[in-house]
Amino acid sequence: MRKNLHRVPARVMVCLSAFDARVLAKYRDCWVTSPNSHYVPEPFIFEAKVLEPLRDGRFRHIDCFQWPQLYSERYVWSGCIPRKVAYQDDPTWRWLWWDMTNTPEDFVLERGSMFRVGRVHPDKWKKLETVCDQLDEHLQNWTQVIPHYNGPVKVVAWMHSRQCALMRLKQLPFTFCDTLLILTLFQRLGLDIFGMLEYLGSTIPRPDKSMDAVDRWMGAITTDPEICQRLFDSRIPVWLVWKPNTVPEDLKVHKSVNITCPEGIITDPEVFEVGQKTLKWASGCYLPGDLCHQQSRQSPVIGLEQFAPPPWLDPRVVTAGENFVAAHSEAIPSTSRSSASTASTAAPYGVQSSSTGVVRTERTKQRREPYPQAGSKQRTKASITPNAELWQDLDDPAIPPSIYAWHVALQNVTKDPKRVRPNAPKIAYFFPHPALFVRGESSERRLRYLRNWLGSRAGWITRLTASDVSPVIPRTWRAFLNTIPDQISSTFSGNKVCEAADLFGSELVKVQRDAPSHVQFRDITLSLVDLGTIDTATKSKILWDLYEHNFQFELVALDRVLVPNKWSSQQSELTSIDMYLAIIST
């Protein structure tokens, strides 16, 4: 420290300005001062860090809900996020930091399920609901004081996302690990709302003129004197990081202290085992500032964002070090750019990339001996030809827009052909998959598929309702929709066509050969001769009908697997079917 820095006694400490030091500490090659706090937190603002939830669902010390972070203009209220130590004994607010355990007292498994899925215990869920009620009440009180607020803090959007996350904790069973991720998302949204309301309240003139910070708030770290002045005026705890050559000579120092390191924050790597999670995180390397704040508020990118959408706009996901720097170099603080070049450029945890795709094969297990047995004919090993279309969204105006989570899943799935198992079960459908009508060898074949389906649709639905029919694999659907010929060859392909003819039966095969000129699709009469000229809206209705029917049958099949005791007798099966029909008919 410079010798000419002025130390001031406690009795004149009230005269300190935003650029003086109530406390001062040395960290690396910098000085850190605070005009209104009694300690200096370790500033994690100089390096890019990998952001992904650990075993408690949180982000260790790189988390604005657990430790002071670099100030973000986009999240101006983050300095007012409450500190756990200030509310851990409060009967309501302590639930914003509740650590759920994998015990029956916290996590109740779903009865009758073959999988270890469950929900938050009802008593604990009610405690979380009480938090929501308190936040709603605080918002109403603030609205009465400032009824026409039109500023940048959008509390209502956060309220909506918080409520969505809370209801899914009650309504949907997940694995324990996924439930923990949703719970901590709910807690972060609640802490954000708490911070927003505290920040909005700090803009109201106070009757006292004290410059002491509100010690129940988290505070923020900055390298900008202007921001330091603004936070100081709002009584938000602030720490200003100085380079040695920028420290003013007239800086007043009350006390030198040691850096305070994080305690009670989990920093161990995630210990979730493979198969315990279905939700997925867009982990990546992020520098301090806006993007780091945004990611710590983010929800899983697969599975959860469909029912708990993040309330912010323009989410940007960057996966690692140098790619981040190249795309957002203008947003990197000068103190961090030098370290950014050394950030890891590995792929995100749990994500592998490949340029090849998975193909299902009909091959039996191949012999592993290096040479064939004597007297046998050596067979050429069948090569795997990846089908890249399987991993692409259906690009057709008649297909409904893709769900973002499914789009990301198609991009991130491991496409290595070596993962294909010869005896892997085939994917089957009760109704033909809509992709058959928009992808194919030729437009003529796709039109033939559509014509044969519309002609046999009513008969197939009658078959499903009158008898116990198993789902059909895509190969068999293609063989049937391509028209069953009168004479079938004895080749391998011919045998598959025979299987399709036997499965669908002579009645449906006859419909193909004696097709009527017109068919009725719901309330629309269609000419089979002019199917090539139908408009996109009509085709969309036909394809959406397939999506809808497949989903309904898959829902029943899934329910049979998850809760088999509800389908164990004829009476319970009828009860379940009646309940199911009541649901889909609403």
Summary of the structure (lengths in Angstrom):
residues: 586
radius of gyration: 31.4
end to end distance: 73.0
largest distance: 105.0
contacts: 1636
relative contact order: 0.11
helix: 42%
strand: 10%
